[in-house]
Amino acid sequence: MTFRRHATSAPARVALLLFPALACVLALGACQTTAPLNADTFTKDGVLSGATSTQERCAALSDGVWVVVDGQGDCIRYYAGGLKDRNDVAVVNFFGDFGNFNFVQRYMLDASSVPEASPEVLHGFAERVSKKVEVPIIVVARPGTLGSSGNHANRWTKRNPLLMNAALDAIAARHHIDTYALSGQSGGSFVVGALLPWRDDIRCAVMASSAASIMEVLMADRPGTPVDFARSYVYDPYDHIDEIKPNPDRTLYTLADKDDDITVYWAQKSFVDALRERGHDAVLIDQHGLGKFNHGLESQSFVTAALCAQKVPSRLIIEALEALARKQAAEAGK
């Protein structure tokens, strides 16, 4: 398959530089019971069971922060590269969901997509990407995954994004970070959407294959099946858009594939439309998601966040994403 050669801008070169590193780490990854103490949530068994931790054990980890929400503490792990003594901005990424779960009784059904990663792999990934884009990179592990304690089956409750919010506070205090550029793929974008009303230090945010309108996603995924009962424990960021404070200097990006079979396009667009109606600078960028469900936009999310963290205009970000799309198509055609 042959592709025309295009002139490549600086943002586009950033996208092409990021792609190999992201592909590498994502290839490695890409009824309640008491969770065992110190279970390893880098493993499938650990994600299935969930994990508890202690403040003492968390304090011994250089990449852990102990946060307390609703009277219960959890150790949240993060993997950073490029941080300095003081940091004007840092990109924070939340990976998507790892495995399926019973959202009625909230227990994990499988952990088939848990990556074979480790703290060393993720620290190395963040360092490599940070050097390429010249901005600090932080991968924050969602509760019950990638070393963090907690239960991944509780991913849609309010407590989970509250834990991420508290973790960002602790990380910012520890590393003197002034602002964040947030990035999330799929379930990670649910976290991003939930954080928007709670924080005034978000320079920009990227929601890819977004589950920020989680109840609409549930309704589309289960046509004809009542899902309103889930509102008793599902925290839907869409319901809290009115609480997002206006900020003319902040852009909120949504990256979506019209053929996404997991988080349907119209649910993602409805979140963008609601943001725009309330005066927010919300940008919807159509993309081609990878995989058989047209859902994989992790690389695009990371590229967009890295560029908007550096105040690159949306026009040039779209150009960079087009360059990345051409590269991915060329790789697929080999």
VOPAGU-2260 file (C-alpha; in pm, 1 decimal, decimal comma):
REM VOPAGU-2260
SITE   aa  ch    i         X         Y         Z
SITE  MET   A    0       0,0       0,0       0,0
SITE  THR   A    1     141,6     338,2    -102,0
SITE  PHE   A    2      86,5     671,0      73,0
SITE  ARG   A    3     168,6    1020,6     -46,7
SITE  ARG   A    4     452,3    1198,4     133,5
SITE  HIS   A    5     336,0    1496,2     339,2
SITE  ALA   A    6     529,2    1785,2     488,0
SITE  THR   A    7     552,1    1725,0     861,6
SITE  SER   A    8     501,3    2002,8    1116,9
SITE  ALA   A    9     662,5    2007,5    1461,2
SITE  PRO   A   10     343,3    1883,7    1638,0
SITE  ALA   A   11     306,6    1609,4    1380,1
SITE  ARG   A   12     666,2    1501,0    1442,6
SITE  VAL   A   13     580,2    1475,8    1814,2
SITE  ALA   A   14     290,9    1242,8    1726,7
SITE  LEU   A   15     516,4    1022,4    1514,2
SITE  LEU   A   16     784,1    1013,4    1784,0
SITE  LEU   A   17     530,0     911,3    2048,2
SITE  PHE   A   18     373,4     630,7    1847,7
SITE  PRO   A   19     647,5     362,9    1889,5
SITE  ALA   A   20     674,2     414,0    2265,2
SITE  LEU   A   21     297,8     400,8    2311,6
SITE  ALA   A   22     265,4      93,9    2093,6
SITE  CYS   A   23     531,1     -76,2    2306,0
SITE  VAL   A   24     371,7     -15,3    2644,5
SITE  LEU   A   25      20,5     -89,9    2516,7
SITE  ALA   A   26     138,4    -414,3    2362,5
SITE  LEU   A   27     253,4    -511,9    2710,2
SITE  GLY   A   28     -84,6    -391,8    2803,2
SITE  ALA   A   29    -234,6    -211,1    2613,4
SITE  CYS   A   30   -2101,2    -889,9    4517,5
SITE  GLN   A   31   -1830,9    -737,4    4727,4
SITE  THR   A   32   -1576,9    -929,5    4927,9
SITE  THR   A   33   -1281,6    -806,3    5128,5
SITE  ALA   A   34    -984,0    -764,0    4899,3
SITE  PRO   A   35    -660,6    -933,4    5010,0
SITE  LEU   A   36    -388,9    -724,1    5169,7
SITE  ASN   A   37    -113,0    -620,9    4927,7
SITE  ALA   A   38    -247,3    -823,1    4632,2
SITE  ASP   A   39     -47,4    -743,9    4319,1
SITE  THR   A   40    -279,5    -551,1    4087,8
SITE  PHE   A   41     -26,9    -579,6    3807,4
SITE  THR   A   42    -149,0    -938,9    3776,2
SITE  LYS   A   43    -478,6   -1077,2    3651,6
SITE  ASP   A   44    -543,4   -1241,8    3988,5
SITE  GLY   A   45    -484,3    -911,5    4165,2
SITE  VAL   A   46    -721,3    -721,6    3938,0
SITE  LEU   A   47    -986,3    -990,0    3985,1
SITE  SER   A   48    -958,9    -987,2    4363,9
SITE  GLY   A   49    -880,9    -620,8    4425,3
SITE  ALA   A   50    -632,5    -520,5    4692,7
SITE  THR   A   51    -601,9    -340,6    5021,5
SITE  SER   A   52    -289,6    -171,4    5149,3
SITE  THR   A   53    -158,3      11,7    5453,6
SITE  GLN   A   54     -34,6     365,2    5501,2
SITE  GLU   A   55     301,0     232,7    5622,6
SITE  ARG   A   56     354,5      17,6    5314,4
SITE  CYS   A   57     248,1     299,9    5084,2
SITE  ALA   A   58     488,7     542,7    5253,2
SITE  ALA   A   59     774,2     307,7    5167,6
SITE  LEU   A   60     698,7     343,9    4795,2
SITE  SER   A   61     855,2     637,6    4615,3
SITE  ASP   A   62     577,0     620,8    4356,8
SITE  GLY   A   63     282,3     580,6    4593,2
SITE  VAL   A   64      51,2     831,6    4763,6
SITE  TRP   A   65    -181,6     740,4    5047,4
SITE  VAL   A   66    -522,3     903,1    5005,9
SITE  VAL   A   67    -834,8     873,4    5217,9
SITE  VAL   A   68   -1188,8     897,7    5078,7
SITE  ASP   A   69   -1502,6     822,6    5280,6
SITE  GLY   A   70   -1286,7     721,1    5576,4
SITE  GLN   A   71   -1103,7     450,1    5382,7
SITE  GLY   A   72    -743,5     477,4    5266,6
SITE  ASP   A   73    -589,3     349,8    4944,4
SITE  CYS   A   74    -240,5     351,5    4802,0
SITE  ILE   A   75    -241,5     504,6    4454,6
SITE  ARG   A   76      63,6     439,6    4238,9
SITE  TYR   A   77     194,9     673,8    3972,1
SITE  TYR   A   78     477,5     643,7    3721,3
SITE  ALA   A   79     644,5     967,6    3618,1
SITE  GLY   A   80     909,2    1090,3    3380,3
SITE  GLY   A   81    1062,2    1432,8    3326,2
SITE  LEU   A   82     955,5    1597,0    3652,0
SITE  LYS   A   83    1173,1    1883,3    3775,4
SITE  ASP   A   84    1195,7    2062,1    4110,3
SITE  ARG   A   85     907,8    2282,4    3994,5
SITE  ASN   A   86     667,8    2203,9    3710,1
SITE  ASP   A   87     444,8    2447,5    3526,9
SITE  VAL   A   88     246,7    2159,7    3374,1
SITE  ALA   A   89     244,9    1780,5    3365,7
SITE  VAL   A   90      51,6    1541,0    3145,1
SITE  VAL   A   91    -147,8    1287,2    3346,0
SITE  ASN   A   92    -279,0     974,7    3176,6
SITE  PHE   A   93    -543,3     729,1    3296,2
SITE  PHE   A   94    -549,4     401,9    3103,8
SITE  GLY   A   95    -877,5     236,4    3008,7
SITE  ASP   A   96   -1052,1     -57,0    3175,4
SITE  PHE   A   97    -882,4    -392,6    3223,2
SITE  GLY   A   98   -1136,5    -669,4    3181,1
SITE  ASN   A   99   -1512,4    -703,9    3213,9
SITE  PHE   A  100   -1719,6    -689,9    3528,8
SITE  ASN   A  101   -2072,7    -746,8    3650,3
SITE  PHE   A  102   -2190,4    -388,1    3690,0
SITE  VAL   A  103   -2500,2    -496,6    3885,2
SITE  GLN   A  104   -2323,3    -686,2    4164,8
SITE  ARG   A  105   -1985,5    -518,9    4104,2
SITE  TYR   A  106   -1741,1    -803,4    4080,7
SITE  MET   A  107   -1486,3    -874,2    3811,0
SITE  LEU   A  108   -1578,2   -1132,7    3548,9
SITE  ASP   A  109   -1238,5   -1152,6    3383,2
SITE  ALA   A  110    -911,3    -966,0    3354,7
SITE  SER   A  111    -826,5   -1063,2    2999,4
SITE  SER   A  112    -681,9    -725,2    2900,3
SITE  VAL   A  113    -450,7    -673,5    3198,0
SITE  PRO   A  114    -110,2    -576,3    3055,2
SITE  GLU   A  115     207,1    -764,3    3143,3
SITE  ALA   A  116     358,9    -447,7    3283,8
SITE  SER   A  117     555,5    -352,1    3594,7
SITE  PRO   A  118     658,9     -34,2    3776,9
SITE  GLU   A  119     989,5     -42,7    3588,7
SITE  VAL   A  120     815,9     -70,2    3250,7
SITE  LEU   A  121     580,4     219,8    3323,9
SITE  HIS   A  122     852,7     442,2    3470,8
SITE  GLY   A  123    1064,5     373,1    3162,6
SITE  PHE   A  124     772,8     449,0    2934,0
SITE  ALA   A  125     704,1     782,5    3105,9
SITE  GLU   A  126    1073,1     878,4    3087,0
SITE  ARG   A  127    1100,4     797,2    2717,0
SITE  VAL   A  128     785,0     982,7    2621,4
SITE  SER   A  129     876,2    1282,5    2836,3
SITE  LYS   A  130    1211,6    1318,9    2662,5
SITE  LYS   A  131    1045,4    1311,6    2322,2
SITE  VAL   A  132     776,2    1569,3    2397,7
SITE  GLU   A  133     974,3    1778,7    2649,0
SITE  VAL   A  134     693,9    1783,5    2903,6
SITE  PRO   A  135     658,2    1575,1    3223,4
SITE  ILE   A  136     447,5    1260,7    3188,8
SITE  ILE   A  137     264,7    1086,4    3473,3
SITE  VAL   A  138      70,1     761,5    3440,5
SITE  VAL   A  139    -168,2     740,3    3737,5
SITE  ALA   A  140    -288,0     387,8    3810,9
SITE  ARG   A  141    -662,8     368,3    3862,5
SITE  PRO   A  142    -783,8     188,2    4177,8
SITE  GLY   A  143    -734,4    -186,9    4162,4
SITE  THR   A  144    -493,6    -174,1    3867,3
SITE  LEU   A  145    -123,0    -133,7    3789,4
SITE  GLY   A  146     -10,0    -141,9    4150,9
SITE  SER   A  147    -283,3      71,4    4309,4
SITE  SER   A  148    -496,9     -76,0    4584,1
SITE  GLY   A  149    -873,8     -77,5    4546,9
SITE  ASN   A  150   -1131,9    -269,8    4346,8
SITE  HIS   A  151   -1154,7    -225,2    3970,7
SITE  ALA   A  152   -1515,5    -349,0    3978,6
SITE  ASN   A  153   -1605,7     -24,1    4158,8
SITE  ARG   A  154   -1474,2     179,3    3865,7
SITE  TRP   A  155   -1799,1     371,2    3804,3
SITE  THR   A  156   -1868,4     473,5    4162,5
SITE  LYS   A  157   -1797,4     828,6    4276,2
SITE  ARG   A  158   -1529,2     711,5    4515,7
SITE  ASN   A  159   -1296,5     601,4    4236,7
SITE  PRO   A  160   -1257,8     941,8    4068,4
SITE  LEU   A  161   -1247,8    1100,4    4414,7
SITE  LEU   A  162    -943,3     883,7    4485,7
SITE  MET   A  163    -786,4    1007,2    4161,7
SITE  ASN   A  164    -866,0    1365,2    4258,9
SITE  ALA   A  165    -699,9    1325,1    4597,0
SITE  ALA   A  166    -402,6    1154,1    4434,3
SITE  LEU   A  167    -354,3    1445,5    4194,7
SITE  ASP   A  168    -355,2    1682,8    4492,5
SITE  ALA   A  169     -88,5    1476,0    4666,2
SITE  ILE   A  170     124,8    1440,0    4352,4
SITE  ALA   A  171     102,5    1813,3    4279,5
SITE  ALA   A  172     210,4    1895,1    4634,8
SITE  ARG   A  173     499,2    1646,8    4628,6
SITE  HIS   A  174     635,5    1758,8    4290,1
SITE  HIS   A  175     528,2    2124,3    4285,5
SITE  ILE   A  176     303,6    2093,9    3978,5
SITE  ASP   A  177      99,6    2403,1    3889,8
SITE  THR   A  178    -133,3    2265,3    3621,3
SITE  TYR   A  179    -231,9    1935,8    3461,5
SITE  ALA   A  180    -313,9    1824,1    3108,8
SITE  LEU   A  181    -541,7    1524,8    3158,7
SITE  SER   A  182    -570,6    1231,4    2921,6
SITE  GLY   A  183    -794,2     926,5    2936,4
SITE  GLN   A  184    -896,7     642,8    2707,2
SITE  SER   A  185   -1241,6     484,1    2744,9
SITE  GLY   A  186   -1283,7     418,1    3118,3
SITE  GLY   A  187    -993,1     653,3    3180,5
SITE  SER   A  188   -1196,4     930,3    3018,6
SITE  PHE   A  189   -1472,8     862,3    3271,7
SITE  VAL   A  190   -1217,6     972,3    3534,3
SITE  VAL   A  191   -1123,9    1280,3    3331,5
SITE  GLY   A  192   -1488,8    1379,8    3290,8
SITE  ALA   A  193   -1553,7    1334,3    3663,1
SITE  LEU   A  194   -1254,9    1550,9    3756,5
SITE  LEU   A  195   -1359,5    1851,2    3547,7
SITE  PRO   A  196   -1599,5    2007,8    3804,7
SITE  TRP   A  197   -1361,7    1947,1    4096,2
SITE  ARG   A  198   -1036,0    2102,8    3977,6
SITE  ASP   A  199    -926,6    2450,4    3871,5
SITE  ASP   A  200    -574,1    2344,7    3770,3
SITE  ILE   A  201    -665,3    2169,5    3443,7
SITE  ARG   A  202    -493,3    2336,1    3148,3
SITE  CYS   A  203    -664,2    2104,3    2902,6
SITE  ALA   A  204    -829,0    1763,2    2901,8
SITE  VAL   A  205    -857,7    1482,4    2648,5
SITE  MET   A  206   -1128,9    1217,8    2650,8
SITE  ALA   A  207   -1076,0     944,2    2390,9
SITE  SER   A  208   -1340,8     680,7    2311,1
SITE  SER   A  209   -1507,7     851,4    2600,9
SITE  ALA   A  210   -1721,9     694,3    2870,3
SITE  ALA   A  211   -1787,6    1033,5    3030,3
SITE  SER   A  212   -2161,1     991,9    2951,9
SITE  ILE   A  213   -2160,5     656,2    3125,2
SITE  MET   A  214   -2537,2     608,6    3159,8
SITE  GLU   A  215   -2588,0     674,7    2788,5
SITE  VAL   A  216   -2310,0     425,4    2714,2
SITE  LEU   A  217   -2487,0     169,0    2933,7
SITE  MET   A  218   -2820,7     228,6    2761,8
SITE  ALA   A  219   -2664,2     191,9    2416,5
SITE  ASP   A  220   -2481,7    -123,5    2522,4
SITE  ARG   A  221   -2798,3    -283,5    2660,3
SITE  PRO   A  222   -3084,5    -180,1    2427,9
SITE  GLY   A  223   -3423,0    -254,3    2575,9
SITE  THR   A  224   -3276,1    -329,5    2918,1
SITE  PRO   A  225   -3361,9     -84,7    3200,6
SITE  VAL   A  226   -3042,4      56,4    3350,5
SITE  ASP   A  227   -3182,3     335,4    3568,6
SITE  PHE   A  228   -3133,4     119,9    3878,2
SITE  ALA   A  229   -2758,3     169,3    3828,9
SITE  ARG   A  230   -2791,7     540,0    3908,9
SITE  SER   A  231   -2784,5     451,9    4278,9
SITE  TYR   A  232   -2413,4     381,7    4255,2
SITE  VAL   A  233   -2294,7     497,3    3910,5
SITE  TYR   A  234   -2146,2     846,2    3910,9
SITE  ASP   A  235   -2223,5     995,3    3570,3
SITE  PRO   A  236   -2002,7    1295,4    3479,0
SITE  TYR   A  237   -2269,2    1407,3    3230,5
SITE  ASP   A  238   -2503,3    1484,9    3520,5
SITE  HIS   A  239   -2247,2    1729,1    3664,1
SITE  ILE   A  240   -2155,6    1933,8    3357,5
SITE  ASP   A  241   -2330,6    2237,1    3509,3
SITE  GLU   A  242   -2075,9    2225,1    3793,3
SITE  ILE   A  243   -1775,2    2273,0    3561,7
SITE  LYS   A  244   -1640,6    2624,0    3612,2
SITE  PRO   A  245   -1587,7    2833,6    3299,0
SITE  ASN   A  246   -1227,7    2883,0    3188,1
SITE  PRO   A  247   -1161,4    3054,4    2852,9
SITE  ASP   A  248    -801,0    2932,2    2854,1
SITE  ARG   A  249    -893,3    2561,3    2884,1
SITE  THR   A  250    -978,7    2335,1    2590,0
SITE  LEU   A  251   -1163,2    2006,8    2635,8
SITE  TYR   A  252   -1098,6    1755,4    2357,8
SITE  THR   A  253   -1303,6    1448,1    2271,8
SITE  LEU   A  254   -1157,4    1197,7    2024,3
SITE  ALA   A  255   -1417,1     960,5    1882,9
SITE  ASP   A  256   -1472,4     702,5    1610,2
SITE  LYS   A  257   -1819,8     706,1    1453,3
SITE  ASP   A  258   -1801,6     326,2    1433,6
SITE  ASP   A  259   -1695,7     269,1    1794,3
SITE  ASP   A  260   -1882,9     -41,1    1913,1
SITE  ILE   A  261   -1805,8       6,8    2283,1
SITE  THR   A  262   -1864,4     374,3    2361,1
SITE  VAL   A  263   -2106,7     484,9    2092,8
SITE  TYR   A  264   -2039,8     805,8    1903,0
SITE  TRP   A  265   -2369,5     975,9    1983,0
SITE  ALA   A  266   -2310,2     938,5    2356,9
SITE  GLN   A  267   -1967,8    1098,8    2321,4
SITE  LYS   A  268   -2106,7    1378,9    2106,0
SITE  SER   A  269   -2384,3    1451,4    2353,6
SITE  PHE   A  270   -2122,0    1526,0    2620,2
SITE  VAL   A  271   -1941,1    1762,1    2381,8
SITE  ASP   A  272   -2266,9    1933,9    2282,6
SITE  ALA   A  273   -2358,9    1986,4    2648,0
SITE  LEU   A  274   -2017,2    2140,5    2716,3
SITE  ARG   A  275   -2052,2    2375,2    2419,3
SITE  GLU   A  276   -2403,3    2479,2    2520,8
SITE  ARG   A  277   -2257,6    2594,7    2852,3
SITE  GLY   A  278   -1986,9    2800,2    2688,7
SITE  HIS   A  279   -1687,7    2568,5    2725,8
SITE  ASP   A  280   -1424,3    2537,4    2455,0
SITE  ALA   A  281   -1504,2    2177,9    2360,7
SITE  VAL   A  282   -1351,9    2023,5    2048,4
SITE  LEU   A  283   -1473,8    1697,2    1891,3
SITE  ILE   A  284   -1218,5    1533,4    1661,9
SITE  ASP   A  285   -1323,2    1233,9    1454,1
SITE  GLN   A  286   -1062,1     958,5    1459,1
SITE  HIS   A  287   -1022,2     596,5    1351,3
SITE  GLY   A  288   -1005,5     371,9    1655,8
SITE  LEU   A  289    -784,4      66,2    1645,0
SITE  GLY   A  290    -901,2    -291,2    1700,8
SITE  LYS   A  291   -1206,9    -484,4    1592,7
SITE  PHE   A  292   -1435,2    -254,1    1793,1
SITE  ASN   A  293   -1282,8      68,5    1649,7
SITE  HIS   A  294   -1223,5     173,5    2009,1
SITE  GLY   A  295    -847,5     209,3    2057,2
SITE  LEU   A  296    -743,7     575,3    2068,6
SITE  GLU   A  297    -486,8     562,2    2349,6
SITE  SER   A  298    -200,9     691,6    2134,2
SITE  GLN   A  299    -412,1     977,2    1998,5
SITE  SER   A  300    -519,0    1074,0    2349,2
SITE  PHE   A  301    -160,8    1088,0    2470,1
SITE  VAL   A  302     -45,8    1290,7    2168,0
SITE  THR   A  303    -327,1    1543,2    2210,7
SITE  ALA   A  304    -256,4    1591,2    2580,7
SITE  ALA   A  305     118,4    1629,9    2526,2
SITE  LEU   A  306      57,1    1899,9    2266,1
SITE  CYS   A  307    -218,5    2090,3    2444,2
SITE  ALA   A  308      -2,2    2090,6    2758,6
SITE  GLN   A  309     238,2    2301,6    2554,1
SITE  LYS   A  310     -44,0    2528,1    2434,2
SITE  VAL   A  311     -29,2    2403,7    2075,5
SITE  PRO   A  312    -337,9    2533,3    1887,9
SITE  SER   A  313    -615,7    2288,8    1805,0
SITE  ARG   A  314    -550,4    2328,6    1432,7
SITE  LEU   A  315    -196,0    2195,0    1470,6
SITE  ILE   A  316    -308,9    1920,2    1707,4
SITE  ILE   A  317    -551,7    1797,0    1440,5
SITE  GLU   A  318    -265,9    1804,9    1189,5
SITE  ALA   A  319     -52,3    1596,1    1425,1
SITE  LEU   A  320    -332,3    1343,4    1467,1
SITE  GLU   A  321    -366,5    1317,3    1089,9
SITE  ALA   A  322       5,2    1240,9    1065,9
SITE  LEU   A  323     -32,0     974,0    1333,4
SITE  ALA   A  324    -328,5     822,7    1147,5
SITE  ARG   A  325    -122,6     798,5     828,5
SITE  LYS   A  326     157,3     626,4    1018,9
SITE  GLN   A  327     -81,8     378,9    1179,2
SITE  ALA   A  328    -239,2     302,8     841,2
SITE  ALA   A  329     103,7     247,2     690,3
SITE  GLU   A  330     198,1      11,9     976,9
SITE  ALA   A  331    -126,8    -179,8     931,5
SITE  GLY   A  332     -64,9    -211,1     558,4
SITE  LYS   A  333     279,5    -370,6     592,9
